[in-house]
Amino acid sequence: MAIEVRIPTILRTYTDGRKAVEGTGNTLAELFADLDTRHAGIQGRVVDGGQLRRFVNVYLNDEDVRFLDGIDTKLTDGDTVTILPAVAGGMR
């Protein structure tokens, strides 16, 4: 099962500069574990204590996984997962 994972600029140091990589897994948790076998360290930047990090947004086919099943969201062949760091701040 191939799943495309879109990588934000800040995490591309883990993927040798690639904007997207492929991974496998039946859930997001399995996908991130699989990615970590080839891109060591990436899982730790997205997952903490078995849950998605608070300031990282993950989308499955443009749906925020926090409104699905979070780290336990089921995946199917051909899905696209997008990782986005949360952005805060602005001008006063």
Secondary structure in CASP SS format (residue, H / E / C, confidence):
PFRMAT SS
TARGET T0000
AUTHOR 0000-0000-0000
METHOD secondary structure of the structure
MODEL  1
M C 1.00
A C 1.00
I E 1.00
E E 1.00
V E 1.00
R E 1.00
I C 1.00
P C 1.00
T H 1.00
I H 1.00
L H 1.00
R H 1.00
T H 1.00
Y H 1.00
T H 1.00
D C 1.00
G C 1.00
R C 1.00
K C 1.00
A E 1.00
V E 1.00
E E 1.00
G E 1.00
T C 1.00
G C 1.00
N C 1.00
T E 1.00
L H 1.00
A H 1.00
E H 1.00
L H 1.00
F H 1.00
A H 1.00
D H 1.00
L H 1.00
D H 1.00
T H 1.00
R H 1.00
H C 1.00
A C 1.00
G C 1.00
I H 1.00
Q H 1.00
G H 1.00
R H 1.00
V H 1.00
V E 1.00
D E 1.00
G C 1.00
G C 1.00
Q E 1.00
L E 1.00
R C 1.00
R C 1.00
F C 1.00
V E 1.00
N E 1.00
V E 1.00
Y E 1.00
L E 1.00
N C 1.00
D C 1.00
E E 1.00
D E 1.00
V H 1.00
R H 1.00
F H 1.00
L C 1.00
D C 1.00
G H 1.00
I H 1.00
D H 1.00
T C 1.00
K E 1.00
L C 1.00
T C 1.00
D C 1.00
G C 1.00
D C 1.00
T E 1.00
V E 1.00
T E 1.00
I E 1.00
L E 1.00
P E 1.00
A C 1.00
V C 1.00
A C 1.00
G C 1.00
G C 1.00
M C 1.00
R C 1.00
END
